[in-house]
Amino acid sequence: MRKLVNVVEVENEGLIALLGERITLFCMNYFYTGVLAGVNDDCILLTNPAIVYETNPPTQPTWKDAQKLPNQVYVMKHAIEAFGVVK
């Protein structure tokens, strides 16, 4: 049986709410971490970015192997599986 569901869109929620925060993006191939500096319809901008190649247990406060990138990086939104303030 199908149910009708009301979807309520909340303004300034999701990625927009995290502007200026250090976030982690869990993407199809890599994890990225950095300061969320911009969001548009297609991509997001991370400043002070790093690629996370190896994690620690969730109880550890840092990544085991996060390698800094030399410049800001854009990540396509369609590649993001999950995001948040993680580390």
PyMOL CGO cylinders between C-alpha atoms (Angstrom):
from pymol import cmd
from pymol.cgo import CYLINDER

trace = [
    CYLINDER, 0.00, 0.00, 0.00, 1.30, 3.43, -0.91, 0.3, 1, 1, 1, 1, 1, 1,
    CYLINDER, 1.30, 3.43, -0.91, 1.09, 6.35, 1.46, 0.3, 1, 1, 1, 1, 1, 1,
    CYLINDER, 1.09, 6.35, 1.46, 0.93, 10.01, 0.57, 0.3, 1, 1, 1, 1, 1, 1,
    CYLINDER, 0.93, 10.01, 0.57, 3.73, 11.94, 2.20, 0.3, 1, 1, 1, 1, 1, 1,
    CYLINDER, 3.73, 11.94, 2.20, 3.97, 15.69, 2.65, 0.3, 1, 1, 1, 1, 1, 1,
    CYLINDER, 3.97, 15.69, 2.65, 7.45, 17.00, 1.90, 0.3, 1, 1, 1, 1, 1, 1,
    CYLINDER, 7.45, 17.00, 1.90, 8.27, 20.30, 3.58, 0.3, 1, 1, 1, 1, 1, 1,
    CYLINDER, 8.27, 20.30, 3.58, 11.23, 22.23, 2.24, 0.3, 1, 1, 1, 1, 1, 1,
    CYLINDER, 11.23, 22.23, 2.24, 13.13, 24.09, 4.94, 0.3, 1, 1, 1, 1, 1, 1,
    CYLINDER, 13.13, 24.09, 4.94, 14.97, 27.21, 3.81, 0.3, 1, 1, 1, 1, 1, 1,
    CYLINDER, 14.97, 27.21, 3.81, 18.72, 27.42, 4.53, 0.3, 1, 1, 1, 1, 1, 1,
    CYLINDER, 18.72, 27.42, 4.53, 19.00, 23.74, 5.49, 0.3, 1, 1, 1, 1, 1, 1,
    CYLINDER, 19.00, 23.74, 5.49, 21.46, 21.06, 4.33, 0.3, 1, 1, 1, 1, 1, 1,
    CYLINDER, 21.46, 21.06, 4.33, 24.71, 22.25, 2.76, 0.3, 1, 1, 1, 1, 1, 1,
    CYLINDER, 24.71, 22.25, 2.76, 23.70, 25.92, 3.00, 0.3, 1, 1, 1, 1, 1, 1,
    CYLINDER, 23.70, 25.92, 3.00, 23.42, 25.61, 6.78, 0.3, 1, 1, 1, 1, 1, 1,
    CYLINDER, 23.42, 25.61, 6.78, 27.04, 24.40, 6.93, 0.3, 1, 1, 1, 1, 1, 1,
    CYLINDER, 27.04, 24.40, 6.93, 28.66, 27.31, 5.05, 0.3, 1, 1, 1, 1, 1, 1,
    CYLINDER, 28.66, 27.31, 5.05, 31.85, 28.32, 6.84, 0.3, 1, 1, 1, 1, 1, 1,
    CYLINDER, 31.85, 28.32, 6.84, 32.09, 24.99, 8.71, 0.3, 1, 1, 1, 1, 1, 1,
    CYLINDER, 32.09, 24.99, 8.71, 34.77, 22.32, 8.25, 0.3, 1, 1, 1, 1, 1, 1,
    CYLINDER, 34.77, 22.32, 8.25, 32.81, 19.44, 6.75, 0.3, 1, 1, 1, 1, 1, 1,
    CYLINDER, 32.81, 19.44, 6.75, 33.46, 15.97, 5.37, 0.3, 1, 1, 1, 1, 1, 1,
    CYLINDER, 33.46, 15.97, 5.37, 31.96, 14.73, 2.12, 0.3, 1, 1, 1, 1, 1, 1,
    CYLINDER, 31.96, 14.73, 2.12, 31.50, 11.01, 1.60, 0.3, 1, 1, 1, 1, 1, 1,
    CYLINDER, 31.50, 11.01, 1.60, 31.58, 10.61, -2.18, 0.3, 1, 1, 1, 1, 1, 1,
    CYLINDER, 31.58, 10.61, -2.18, 31.46, 7.72, -4.62, 0.3, 1, 1, 1, 1, 1, 1,
    CYLINDER, 31.46, 7.72, -4.62, 35.25, 7.31, -4.75, 0.3, 1, 1, 1, 1, 1, 1,
    CYLINDER, 35.25, 7.31, -4.75, 36.83, 9.46, -2.04, 0.3, 1, 1, 1, 1, 1, 1,
    CYLINDER, 36.83, 9.46, -2.04, 36.17, 11.31, 1.19, 0.3, 1, 1, 1, 1, 1, 1,
    CYLINDER, 36.17, 11.31, 1.19, 36.90, 15.04, 1.06, 0.3, 1, 1, 1, 1, 1, 1,
    CYLINDER, 36.90, 15.04, 1.06, 37.22, 17.39, 4.00, 0.3, 1, 1, 1, 1, 1, 1,
    CYLINDER, 37.22, 17.39, 4.00, 37.55, 21.17, 4.08, 0.3, 1, 1, 1, 1, 1, 1,
    CYLINDER, 37.55, 21.17, 4.08, 35.81, 24.43, 4.84, 0.3, 1, 1, 1, 1, 1, 1,
    CYLINDER, 35.81, 24.43, 4.84, 32.56, 24.77, 2.90, 0.3, 1, 1, 1, 1, 1, 1,
    CYLINDER, 32.56, 24.77, 2.90, 32.95, 28.09, 1.08, 0.3, 1, 1, 1, 1, 1, 1,
    CYLINDER, 32.95, 28.09, 1.08, 30.27, 27.91, -1.62, 0.3, 1, 1, 1, 1, 1, 1,
    CYLINDER, 30.27, 27.91, -1.62, 27.25, 25.99, -2.88, 0.3, 1, 1, 1, 1, 1, 1,
    CYLINDER, 27.25, 25.99, -2.88, 25.42, 26.20, -6.20, 0.3, 1, 1, 1, 1, 1, 1,
    CYLINDER, 25.42, 26.20, -6.20, 23.10, 23.91, -8.15, 0.3, 1, 1, 1, 1, 1, 1,
    CYLINDER, 23.10, 23.91, -8.15, 25.90, 21.70, -9.51, 0.3, 1, 1, 1, 1, 1, 1,
    CYLINDER, 25.90, 21.70, -9.51, 28.87, 21.80, -7.16, 0.3, 1, 1, 1, 1, 1, 1,
    CYLINDER, 28.87, 21.80, -7.16, 30.29, 22.92, -3.84, 0.3, 1, 1, 1, 1, 1, 1,
    CYLINDER, 30.29, 22.92, -3.84, 33.55, 24.70, -3.08, 0.3, 1, 1, 1, 1, 1, 1,
    CYLINDER, 33.55, 24.70, -3.08, 35.91, 23.53, -0.34, 0.3, 1, 1, 1, 1, 1, 1,
    CYLINDER, 35.91, 23.53, -0.34, 38.79, 25.68, 0.86, 0.3, 1, 1, 1, 1, 1, 1,
    CYLINDER, 38.79, 25.68, 0.86, 41.72, 24.27, 2.83, 0.3, 1, 1, 1, 1, 1, 1,
    CYLINDER, 41.72, 24.27, 2.83, 40.74, 20.84, 1.40, 0.3, 1, 1, 1, 1, 1, 1,
    CYLINDER, 40.74, 20.84, 1.40, 42.15, 17.38, 1.92, 0.3, 1, 1, 1, 1, 1, 1,
    CYLINDER, 42.15, 17.38, 1.92, 41.43, 13.92, 0.54, 0.3, 1, 1, 1, 1, 1, 1,
    CYLINDER, 41.43, 13.92, 0.54, 40.96, 11.28, 3.23, 0.3, 1, 1, 1, 1, 1, 1,
    CYLINDER, 40.96, 11.28, 3.23, 42.69, 8.07, 2.16, 0.3, 1, 1, 1, 1, 1, 1,
    CYLINDER, 42.69, 8.07, 2.16, 42.45, 6.25, 5.48, 0.3, 1, 1, 1, 1, 1, 1,
    CYLINDER, 42.45, 6.25, 5.48, 40.16, 6.77, 8.44, 0.3, 1, 1, 1, 1, 1, 1,
    CYLINDER, 40.16, 6.77, 8.44, 40.53, 5.97, 12.12, 0.3, 1, 1, 1, 1, 1, 1,
    CYLINDER, 40.53, 5.97, 12.12, 37.83, 4.44, 14.32, 0.3, 1, 1, 1, 1, 1, 1,
    CYLINDER, 37.83, 4.44, 14.32, 34.93, 6.90, 14.73, 0.3, 1, 1, 1, 1, 1, 1,
    CYLINDER, 34.93, 6.90, 14.73, 36.00, 7.59, 18.31, 0.3, 1, 1, 1, 1, 1, 1,
    CYLINDER, 36.00, 7.59, 18.31, 39.32, 9.12, 17.14, 0.3, 1, 1, 1, 1, 1, 1,
    CYLINDER, 39.32, 9.12, 17.14, 39.32, 12.91, 16.62, 0.3, 1, 1, 1, 1, 1, 1,
    CYLINDER, 39.32, 12.91, 16.62, 41.41, 12.93, 13.41, 0.3, 1, 1, 1, 1, 1, 1,
    CYLINDER, 41.41, 12.93, 13.41, 41.77, 11.06, 10.15, 0.3, 1, 1, 1, 1, 1, 1,
    CYLINDER, 41.77, 11.06, 10.15, 44.64, 8.55, 9.93, 0.3, 1, 1, 1, 1, 1, 1,
    CYLINDER, 44.64, 8.55, 9.93, 45.68, 9.72, 6.43, 0.3, 1, 1, 1, 1, 1, 1,
    CYLINDER, 45.68, 9.72, 6.43, 44.20, 13.00, 5.14, 0.3, 1, 1, 1, 1, 1, 1,
    CYLINDER, 44.20, 13.00, 5.14, 46.41, 14.60, 2.51, 0.3, 1, 1, 1, 1, 1, 1,
    CYLINDER, 46.41, 14.60, 2.51, 46.05, 18.33, 1.97, 0.3, 1, 1, 1, 1, 1, 1,
    CYLINDER, 46.05, 18.33, 1.97, 45.43, 19.62, -1.53, 0.3, 1, 1, 1, 1, 1, 1,
    CYLINDER, 45.43, 19.62, -1.53, 47.37, 22.67, -2.72, 0.3, 1, 1, 1, 1, 1, 1,
    CYLINDER, 47.37, 22.67, -2.72, 44.32, 24.73, -3.77, 0.3, 1, 1, 1, 1, 1, 1,
    CYLINDER, 44.32, 24.73, -3.77, 40.60, 24.99, -3.26, 0.3, 1, 1, 1, 1, 1, 1,
    CYLINDER, 40.60, 24.99, -3.26, 38.56, 22.18, -4.80, 0.3, 1, 1, 1, 1, 1, 1,
    CYLINDER, 38.56, 22.18, -4.80, 35.11, 21.90, -6.35, 0.3, 1, 1, 1, 1, 1, 1,
    CYLINDER, 35.11, 21.90, -6.35, 33.10, 18.71, -5.77, 0.3, 1, 1, 1, 1, 1, 1,
    CYLINDER, 33.10, 18.71, -5.77, 30.12, 17.82, -7.94, 0.3, 1, 1, 1, 1, 1, 1,
    CYLINDER, 30.12, 17.82, -7.94, 26.97, 17.50, -5.84, 0.3, 1, 1, 1, 1, 1, 1,
    CYLINDER, 26.97, 17.50, -5.84, 25.79, 14.41, -7.72, 0.3, 1, 1, 1, 1, 1, 1,
    CYLINDER, 25.79, 14.41, -7.72, 28.88, 12.54, -6.43, 0.3, 1, 1, 1, 1, 1, 1,
    CYLINDER, 28.88, 12.54, -6.43, 28.09, 13.19, -2.75, 0.3, 1, 1, 1, 1, 1, 1,
    CYLINDER, 28.09, 13.19, -2.75, 26.52, 10.31, -0.85, 0.3, 1, 1, 1, 1, 1, 1,
    CYLINDER, 26.52, 10.31, -0.85, 26.57, 11.89, 2.61, 0.3, 1, 1, 1, 1, 1, 1,
    CYLINDER, 26.57, 11.89, 2.61, 28.01, 14.97, 4.32, 0.3, 1, 1, 1, 1, 1, 1,
    CYLINDER, 28.01, 14.97, 4.32, 28.35, 16.62, 7.68, 0.3, 1, 1, 1, 1, 1, 1,
    CYLINDER, 28.35, 16.62, 7.68, 30.60, 18.01, 10.38, 0.3, 1, 1, 1, 1, 1, 1,
    CYLINDER, 30.60, 18.01, 10.38, 32.50, 14.80, 11.14, 0.3, 1, 1, 1, 1, 1, 1,
    CYLINDER, 32.50, 14.80, 11.14, 36.11, 15.55, 12.15, 0.3, 1, 1, 1, 1, 1, 1,
]
cmd.load_cgo(trace, "trace")
